[in-house]
Amino acid sequence: MSEPQEDFERYDVLIVSQSRDFNLVEQGVKSLINYLATSNFMRPAEEAIAKEWVEIYGPPGPTAHEAFTRGAYSGDYAVFKEATVRGGTKYIQMPFGGAKNEGVRFYIAFYGVLWKELSPSFKNRLTRLLVTRIDVFTRVHEAVPPHAEVGKDELPDEQKFAKKDRTSPRVGTAVEEF
């Protein structure tokens, strides 16, 4: 089944911290992804995990429109084509927006969005969740960029204390019947 022909403009929306040095620790990135997934804004589908950075990619979830507009959305088109969340200690050039060759360590990018800007409620929730002021950049959609590839020299070290036995419950998760 082919996608319906689009005769309208889409946009790319980039969210970065006003402090370009801002970064989320590993648990912060996990919390952000959990928030986006449980709120049904994005469905994490692919990931690139390196020693110093991580990128998570995904299509829109059922309530993705709430990140951009108020009210219900019953259109035939996907709210956006793909989202990317990047975090880590390694600087990377911003995908677009900002000063020429400006580097960041964290961003959220929505590619191919139906709307030009974020909804005020989503922007406020992100600001509270990230505990930083954010800048939002918009451009006319060009294309969804290829996913980052992790080089052999960037592969993460194996976790020394990773839990080996995946069958037993973790502490505090056992359920008892009374």
C-alpha positions, -999 to 999 in steps of 0.1 A, spaced: 0 0 0 15 33 -10 14 65 11 -11 92 0 4 119 -22 12 150 -1 6 184 -16 16 204 14 47 215 32 63 196 61 88 210 86 118 199 106 117 210 143 149 209 164 150 212 202 182 221 219 191 236 253 199 273 254 232 262 271 249 243 242 270 225 268 239 209 283 239 171 284 218 144 299 234 116 319 226 81 307 196 78 331 183 112 319 182 100 283 164 68 294 139 89 313 133 112 283 128 82 260 104 67 285 85 99 287 82 102 249 72 66 246 47 64 275 31 97 263 28 81 229 46 110 212 73 87 197 78 49 194 115 41 198 124 17 170 161 19 164 192 30 183 229 37 178 248 33 211 285 44 213 308 49 242 303 86 243 269 92 227 236 76 219 209 83 193 174 68 194 151 69 164 114 63 161 81 70 142 52 90 158 30 74 184 -9 78 185 -8 111 204 22 127 186 1 156 175 -2 168 211 35 179 209 26 203 181 -11 213 183 -40 214 207 -70 192 203 -75 160 184 -60 151 150 -79 129 127 -59 134 95 -47 108 71 -10 118 73 16 108 98 23 137 123 60 135 115 82 111 96 108 103 123 122 116 155 158 115 168 169 119 204 207 124 208 227 126 240 262 121 252 295 137 261 307 141 225 298 173 207 282 172 173 272 199 148 236 209 151 216 193 123 202 228 114 195 261 131 218 281 154 251 296 144 272 281 116 291 249 128 275 253 163 280 222 184 257 205 209 258 174 230 220 169 232 191 175 209 156 162 199 148 165 162 114 158 146 117 154 108 88 159 84 63 175 109 29 188 98 32 219 121 60 246 123 62 248 161 57 230 194 26 233 214 31 255 245 21 226 269 47 202 253 74 229 254 67 236 290 67 199 299 100 194 282 115 224 299 104 210 333 116 175 324 150 185 311 154 213 338 169 236 311 156 264 289 152 253 253 156 268 219 134 256 190 145 259 154 123 252 124 131 247 87 112 234 57 116 197 56 143 184 33 147 147 41 151 124 71 189 121 76 205 87 76 210 71 110 243 75 127 266 45 126 288 35 155 324 30 145 345 1 159 366 25 179 334 40 195 318 7 206 309 8 244 328 -12 268 309 -43 281 293 -36 315 314 -52 342 286 -57 366 258 -65 342 232 -89 356 238 -123 340 207 -141 352 177 -126 334 152 -151 347 151 -142 383 131 -111 394 150 -80 405 149 -69 441 115 -55 450 96 -68 420 83 -101 434 46 -103 438 31 -120 469 -5 -132 472 -22 -127 505 
